[in-house]
């Protein structure tokens, strides 16, 4: 299994969205930034999972 590079940009965007969700005074912006932080965090976790390398096909003559 191959380890992909760490998603620094997604983590930074999730941190920015979290910061905005905690500091913004407008309720709609807070909810949207909170949802964006959750989605970006899930995307960062998904992108950092190891990738399974494709296996070579087996010999059909056996």
N, C-alpha and C positions, 0 to 999 in steps of 0.2 A: 504494500500500500504506500502510496506516495503522499507526503505531507505538502499541502498547498501553502503559498505564502500567506502571512497573517494579514487580514483585511483592515489595515490601519485607517483607511478612508471611511469605511462603514462604521468603525468604532468611534471615530471623531465626529461623524455626522450624528450618531446616536447620542453622544455626549452633548453636542450642541442642542439637539432637540430636547433632551432632558433638561438642560439648563433653561431653555426658553419655556418649557412646560412648568418649571418651578418658579420662575421669576415674572412671567407675564401676568398682567392684571385682567385682561379680557378672557372670560370663561371659554369662548369658542376657540380662541388661539391655544389656550391651555390644553383643551381636550384634543385638538388636532395635533399638537406637538407631542402630547403623551402617546397618542396612537402611532405617530411617526417614529417615536423612540422605540416602541415595542416592535414595530415592523423592521426597523433598521437593526435592532439587536438580534432579532431572529435571523435576518439575512446574514449578519456577521457570523453568527454561530454556524449557519448552514455552509457558508463559504470556507470556514476554517476546518471542516471535517475532512479526514483523509479520503483520497480518491482511490478506488480500487482499479488497478490496472487490468485491462482486458486480457483474458487468457487466450492462448493459441488454440485454435480448433483441434480437436482430437483426430486421430487417424480413423477413417471410416472402414478401412480394410480389415480391422480386427473384428 
